[in-house]
C-alpha cells in the first residue's frame, strides 16, 4: 500500500473527525467503517494459475477479513484464464473484480497495493521487478529465478524499492521447521555433516495439462509477452502450459521441488549457497517430448571455511515411483534430525564402544520431538488451503501492514535460486558447477552459465 496515501487519510480524518462527524450525519461506527475501507489493502492476481486457485485463494480467504484486505483485480494474458479468474474472485468477494489483459493495464489502473504472483517459473523474478517498480508488495511463488541475470536484477530492484516480498517457501512459516532451525542454530545439534533430501512421485500427469493444451490458441493470448526475455520461438501451447517440462522456461525438479528443500539447508546452516554441485540423471520413463529430466540426483558441497563447517547435501528425485511424501534428514556426529517424523534422535551417533577405541567420548543426541518444541500458533479457523501455506500467506499479509520483513524475504529466494541454477547448469552441461562470489555468477568450466 502507498504509505503516504494511508497516512494522509488517517491524519486528515482524525484531525477533522470531531468537526465533521455531526455535520455530515455520520455516526462514530459508520465513520470507522469508512476509515477502514480507506485503509484496506487492495490485492491483484498476476497469473490465474492452478496454484493460485487451489492454494493462494483459500488461504487468503482465511485471513482477509480480519486483516482488512480485498481482492480487486486479475491480470492474465490468456483470455480464458483472465475471465475465469475475474468470475472466480467476484463470487468469492461478492463484488466486481476487474480483468486486465496484462500487467501494464493492472498497474496503470492504480487500483492495487499488493499482488499474488504464480506464473511460469522463469517469469517470477522479472514480474517481481515489474511489481515493485509499480509500487506493489509481492507474494512470489518459487523458484524465484532460473538465471543469475534475472536473480541479480530482481534482488536489486526489491532492495531499492523497500517493498515487502514474500517468497513462496512456506516451510519458513512452519512451526516444526522453526523449531528445527532453532535447534540447529543453538549448537545443540552439533555441526551438520550430511543432509539427505528426497522427493519422489509416480504421476505421469504431473506438470502435464493434456486437456487444457488443446484449448489454448495463439490469438487468445500474448505469446511475445509470455516469452519476456527468453529467445523467440514460434507459439507452442505445451511450452506455455506445461512449462515445468521445458527449458528455458523451467528447470523442472530443481526449481519446483529442490528449491523448497534446499532453502531449509540455507536457513538452518546460515550458508547462502553451495560451493559446488554435480548432477546426474535423465528421462528414463516419461518420453513424452519433455526436455527436463524425470530422474535427478544432485550432490552439493557446502563450506564455511571460517568455522571449518563443511558438509554434503544429496537431493534425489524420481517421477516414476514414489508417494509424493518428501523427506529431509539432517545428520551430525551425534545422531539425526528427521523432518519426516519431526524427531531428533541419537540414531547413528557416536556410541561409547566406537568412541573409546579412538580415545574419544561418546556423542549422542537426546530423543526429542520437534512438535513439542515448536511454538504454538493460534490462528482464525481455516476454511481451506493447507495450514503451512495459510500461515505463510498470513505472515505476508501481516508484514504488508507492519512493514516488517516476512519469514521468506527476497534474500531467501536469491539464495535458493543460486542452488537451483547451479544444479541446472550441471544438468545441462554435464560438468561440476561452482559459484563465483565476486561476480555472483554460476560457473562451469571457467565460464558463466548462460541458457
N, C-alpha and C positions, 0 to 999 in steps of 0.2 A: 504494500500500500504506500502511496505517496505520503510520507510523514508530514510534510508541510501542509498538505490538504487536511490531514487528520487533525493536526494541532490547531490550524486556523479555525476549523469547525468547532473544536472543543472550546478553545479560548473565547472565541466570539460568542458562542452560545451561552457559555457560563457567565460571561460578563454582563450580557443583556437579559439574562433569564428573568430576573426579578421584575424588570421593567415591562417585558413584552408578554409574559405568560397571561396575565389577566387581560391585557388589551386585546390579544388575539384570540382569546377564548380557549386556550389550551389548559388542560389540567396538568399537574406535575407528572402524572403517569403517562399521558399521551405525549408529552414533551420528551420524556425519557425514551419513548419508542422511536421518535424522530431522530434523536441524537444517536441512538443505537443503530438505526438504519444508515446514517451518515458514516458511522464508524465500522460498518460492515466490510469484510474483506471479500472482494469480488474475484472469483476464480474462473479461469478459462481452461479449456482442454485443448492440448496440442497433440492431435492424433487420437481418434476414437478407435482404439485397438481392443483386442480381446482382453489384454492385460488391464486396460483401463476399465472396461465394462465389468469384468469379473472380480477385480481386486480393488483398484482405487475407488471406484464408485461406492460399493457397500461400506468400505472403511471410512470414507468421507462422510457418508450418511450417519455413521455412528457419532460423529462429533460436531457437525457443522452448526447445529442449533445452539449448543452450549457455548461454542467459541465465536458465534456470530459471523459465520461465513456464508457465502452464497455462490451458486454455480450459475454463470450468466452467459457463457458462450462456448461454442465448439468450432475449432478450426481443423479441417481435414481436406486435403487436396483431391480426395476421391469423393465424388458426388454422393454415392451410395452411403458411405460411412458418415459423411457430413450430415446428411438428412436423418439417418438413423440416430446419430449422436444427439442432435437437437431435439428429436422427438423423445428419446430416452430420458434426457435430463428435464425436459418440460414435464413429463409425467412424474418424475421424482420430486422436482422442486415446486410443482404446481404453479408455475408461471412461465411465460415465454422465454426461450433460450435462443439466442441468436446463432445462426450458422454462418461461418466465414469460409471463403474459398481457399484462403491461405493465411499465413501468419502476418503478412503485411496488413491485410484487412483487419485482422484481430487487434493488432497493436495500434493501428491508426484510429480505431474506434474509441480509444482511451476509456474503455469500459472495464478493464481487468487490472488487478493488482498483483495477481499470482497465477501460475499455470501448473497443471499436471502435464508431464511430457512422457509419452510412451509410443515412440515411433520406431523406425528401423534402427538397429544398433549403431550404425555408422553416423546417424544423424544427431544423436544425443548431445554431443559436445557442441556441434555447430548451432543447433537450435537453442541450446542454453545461452550461447553468446547473443543470439537474437533477442532472447527474452530479457536478459539482464540489461542489455543496452536499451531496451524499451521500458525499463524501469520496473520489471516484474521479478518477484521471488519465484523460485522454481522447485518443484519436486521432479527430479530427473531419474528415469529408470537407468539401471546398469545394463551393459557396461558403459562407463562414462565416455570413453573414446576408444577408437580402434586404430588410430595412428598417433604418433607422438606430435606431429604438427598440429593436429586438432586438439590434442590433450593440452599442450602448452598454451595454445591460443585461448582455450576455454578457461583454464586456470587463471590466466592473466586478466581476462575480461571479468570474471566473477570477483576476483580480489579487488580490482579497480572500482567495481560497481558498488560494493558494500551490500549486495543483495543476499538474501537468505537462500541457499541452495542445499537441498537435502538429496543425497544420492540414495537410490532405492536399494541399499544394502541393509535390509531390515533386521538382520542378525544384531546390528548395533543397538537395537531397541529391545532386544530380548533379555529378560531378567536373568536367565541361566547363562547367557553369553557374557553379560556384565559381571556376574559372579565369577565366571571363569577368567575373565580379563583381570579382575581384582586379585584373584588367587595367584596368577602367574606374575603379575606386576609387583606383588608384595614380596616376592622372592621365596614364598613357601613351596612353590612347585620345584624350584631349582632351575638350572639352565635347561631350556628346550634343546633336545638333541636330535629329535626327529618328529615329523608330522606326516600322517597319512590321511589323504583326502580322497574320498571315493564317491562317485555319483553315477549310478547305473540304472538304465531303464530298458524295457523291452516294448517299445512303442513305435511301430512302423509309421504311424501317423503323426508322431511328434514333429512339430515345426512344418508339417505339410498343411496345405489349405486346398485340398483337391477340389471340393465343390465350389469354393469361392473364386479360385483362379479363373474359371470359365466365365464368371460374372464381370470381371474387370476388363473394361475396354479403354483403349488409349484416349479416345475422345472424352471420356468421363473423368479424366484426371489430368495432372500436370507432370508429365514424365521428366521434363528437364528440371523442374523444381525438386522432384524426388531425388534426382542424382546429386544435387548440390555440387560438391567439389570432386566427385568421383568422375573418372573418364567417361565420355559419352559412349553409349551403346544404344542400338535400336530398342524400342519398347519391348519389355519382357515381363509378362504378368507374374511369372514364377519368381523372378528376382525382386519384384515389388512386394509380393505377399508371402513368399517363402524365403525371405531374405536371410534367415538364420542358416540356410543351407549353402549360401553362396558368398564367396569372397570377391570383391572387397566391401560387400555390404554387411558382413558379419564374419567374425572368426569362429562362429559356431560354439563348440563346447567350452573353449577358454573364456569367451566373453559372456556366454549365457550362464554357465554353471560354476566354472572355476573362479570367476570374479567374486562370487559370494564367499566361497570358502577361503580363498587366498586373502581376502580382506580381514578375516579373523586372525590370520598369521601376522599381518602388519599391525593390527590393533593390539594383540596380546604381547608381541615382542617389542613393539616400538620401532621396528625397522620399516623403512619406507618402500623398499623394493628388493628384489633378488639381486644377487651378484651375477648369477648365470643360470641358464636353463637349457636343457636338451629335451627334445620331444620326439616320440616315435608313434606310429600308428598308421591308419589308412581307412579306406572304405571297404570293409570286409563283408558287409551283409546287404545294406540297402543301396543297391546300384540303380538308383532312380534318377540319375542325372545330376545329383548333388555334387558340390565341389568340396565342402567341408567334411572332415572325417567323421565316421561313426564309431571309431575306436581310437582313444588317445591315452598315452602315458607321458607325463612330463615330470622331469626331475629337476628340482631347484636347489641351488646353494644359496643360503643366506649367511651373511657375515657381518659381525660387529667387531671389527678389528681392535677398536679401542678398549673393549671389555673382554676380548677373547671369547665371544659367544657366537660360535658358528654351528649351523645345523642344516639338515637336509629336509626338503619337503617333496613328497611324491603325490602327484594328482593323477588318478586314473579314472577313465570313464568309458562306458560302452553303451550303445543304444540298441543292442540285440539280445540282451539278457540282463534282467535286473528288476527291482521292485520300486524304483523311484523313492528310495529311502536313503538320502545322503548321509555319509558318515565322516566324522572328523575325530581323529585320535592324536593327542599330543603325548610325547614321550619325554621323560627325563631319566636320569640315572636312578631316581628313587621310585619310579612307577609310571603310571599313565593317568591322563585326564581324558575321559571318554565322553564326547559330546553326543553320542548316540544314547547312552544310558544316563548322562548327566552326573557321572560319578568320578571321583578321584579315588584311586586305589594304589596299593603297593605292587600290583601285578607287574612282574618283570623287573622290579627294583633289585638293588644290590643286597643280597642276603649275607648273613654272618659267615657262613661257610666259605663263600666265594671271596668275601672281603678279607677274612683272616689269612687266607693263603697268600695274599699280597701285602699283609701288614696294614690293612685298611679297616675302617669301621663300616658296619652295615649302614645302608642308606635306604630307608623305606618310608614312603609316604603314608599318611594315615588314611583310613577309609572315611570318605566324606561324600555327602550328597549335595551337588550344586544347587538343587532346588531348595534345600534347607538354608543355604547361604544367600539365596537370591533375595533382593529387596522385593517386598510385597507391593504390587502395584494395584491400586483400585481405580477403575475407570467406569464410565457410564456403561449401562448394559449394551451389549453388541446386538446389532440387527443383521449383521452379515460380514463376510470377509474373514480372513484368518487373523488370529489375535496378534501375531507378530507384526504383520503389515499394518493392522489397525493402530497399534501403539506407535509405529514408525511414522505414519501419516499424522497422527495426533501430535507427535513431537514436532514435526514440521509446522503444523498449524500454530502450535503454541509459540514456536520461535519466530514465525512471521509476526506475531503480536509483540513478543518481548524483545525481538531483535538480538536474542542470544544465538550462538552458533548451535546448529542441530546435532543430533547424535552421529550422523554420517555427513560431515561437511565436504566441501568440494575437494579438499586435500585427500580425503579417503578415496574418492573417485579417481583422482590423479594417480594415486599410488597403485590401486588395483589395476588400472589401465596399463601402467608400466609392465606389470607382471603378465597381463594377458597379451600385450603387444609383443613382449619378449617370447612368449610361448608360440604365438602365431608366426613370428619371424623364424623360429626354429622349425616349425611345421612346414613353412613354405620353402625354406632353403635347404633343410637337412643338416644344418650346422648348429653349433652351440651359439646361443645369443647371450650377449653381455650388455651392461648399461654403462654409458659414459656419464659420470656425474657432472662433469664440467659443461658438456654440451646438452645434457638431458636428451640424449639420443640412444635408441636401441641399436646395438652394433652387431653385425655379422661379418666375419672375415675382414675386419678393419673398416667396414663401410656402414653408414647409417642405413637401416632397413627402410625401404620405401615400397609401397604396394605397386 
